[in-house]
Each structure stands twice: as structure tokens, then as C-alpha cells.
Amino acid sequence: MIKIIALALSLIAAGAISAHERPISSCEKAPLLTYYQKQLPDYILGAAADTEPKIQSKIPYIAIPILKRANSRLVCIVVVLDETGKAKDLAVSYPAGFRLTDNEREQILALQWSAAEVAGQPRPSLANIDLELR
């Protein structure tokens, strides 16, 4: 009887571990990125633009505190940019369930971006910010 209980407990634990999010090596493979794309169909992925949006201002020193709180070597943030490159919103796409503090969110939304362009025309886009320990 004890062996059956021990086996059942180990199977439950193994199921919980396998159900846990698998680590990814690139924010382009972030599990929730396609969800954000579906929510904003008029927005292109910055990586798919002829001219990708790029951060034009200095990034504040927030990466290390975010990575420590996330307990992860990689944190992926999707930034919603309008056709002028102004950040309108953001969401953490990896690790799932991780949230930025209000201060971190404000600092990232304050970053200045260049606009994404397709065929020379500015387009609203979704840009990734990859915060990672190397």
C-alpha cells in the first residue's frame, strides 16, 4: 500500500513538473507572442518589418532586478508601438504569469523607439525586449 501511495505521489509530482513552462532560448519563441498577435491583427511583428523598430533612448538599469524577481535567465516583454514608434502598452510574454512593477512598466513605456516600416510606410508594430543573463 505504501508503495502505491509513493508511486501515485511521484506521478503527480512528475505531471506538475512536465506541465510547468519549458525554458525558451529566444523571445521570438515566447509562448504568448502569438496570443498578442491575434489580439492586435493590424500590428506587425517588428522582426517581420523591412525596417525593425529600435530603441532610441538609453535603457534604464532595470534588467537585473527584473531577472532576479522572475527567477529566470530570460524575460521577454512585448511592447505595442503605434505607427510613430510611441509605446502604447506592454505585456510580459515569458515567463508566463510574471508581472512588472508599476515603476518598471513606466520606465519601459517611456523608452523612445523608431517606427517599424514596411515598403517605406510606418506601421504599428509589436516589438520584443529581451532581458537575459549571458
N, C-alpha and C positions, 0 to 999 in steps of 0.2 A: 504494500500500500504506500509506503514512504517513497519507494522508487517511482511509482506512478505520479505522485504529487510532485516530486522533484522534476520529473520529465515534463509534466504539464507546466510548471513554473518556468523551466528553461525554454520551452516552446513559446510561451507568452512573451518572455524577455527577448527572444530572438525575433519574434514578429514585430515588437516595438522598435527594435534596432533597425530592421530592414525597412520599416515604414518611415523611419527618420530620413530627412532630406540628405541626399548624397552630395558630397562636396563637388563643386564645379571648378574649372580652371580658368574660365573666361566669362565675363559679364554678358557677352553675346549669346551665351548658352543659359542665361538665367531663367529658371523655370517659369517665372511670372511675366517675362517680357512679352510673350505672345498674348497674354491676357490684356496688357496695357495697349498693345497694338489694336486689338479688337474693340476696345473701349473708345479709341480715337482713330477711326479709319481714315480721316483726312490728313493725318500726320504720318510722315515717312520716318523710317529709321534713319538716323543721322549717318550711320555707316553705309547706307544704300544711296546716299545723295552724291551727286557729282562733286560738290564741294561740301565736305562734312562740317558741321558746326564745331567750333573750337572755343575753348575758354580763353577769353582775352584779358581777364584780370588775375591777380595773384590769388591762389587758393589759400584760404586761411588754415592755420595749424589745427585741424580737427580730425585728421585721418587716424592718428594713433589712438586717441581716446575712443573714437567710434569703433575701431577694430578690437580694442580691448573689451569694450562693453558687449560687442557682438560675439566675442569669443570665437572669432573666425579669422582666417588669413586673408579673406576676400569679402568685401561688402560692395554690392552693386546698387547704384542709385540711378533711376531713370528720371531725367529731367524733361519736362514738357516745355518746349520752346515755341513761341509764336513765329510768324514769318520774318520778324525783325531780329530774332535771336534772343528776345527777352524771355527769361524763365517765368513760367506761369504757375507751375505746380511741380511736384516731385513725389516719387514713391521709392521705397526700398524694394528691389526685386529679388535680392538674395542677401542674407539668409531669410527665408520666409518667416514672417512674424516679427522681425526686428524693426524697431521704430527709432527714428532720430528724435533728439530732444528738440524743443521749440527753437532754442538758440542755434543748434546745428542746422536745422531746417532753414531758418532765416539767413544764415551765412551762405548756404549753398544757393538759395534763391537769389541772393544779392550778386552772385557771380555774373560777370558780363560775358556774353557769348557772341560769336559771329553767327550769321544766319546760314542755314542749310540751303543749298541751291541745286536745282535740277534744270538743266538746259538754260542756265543763266538766270533763272527765276527763283526768287526766295520762296521757301516753303516752310510751313510749320513742321516741326520735327520732334522726335524723341531721341535724346542723347544719353549715353551712358557715362557715368562717372565710376571708374573702377578704383576702389581703395584697396590696396593689398600690401601685405608684408612680403618683401623679397629676400 
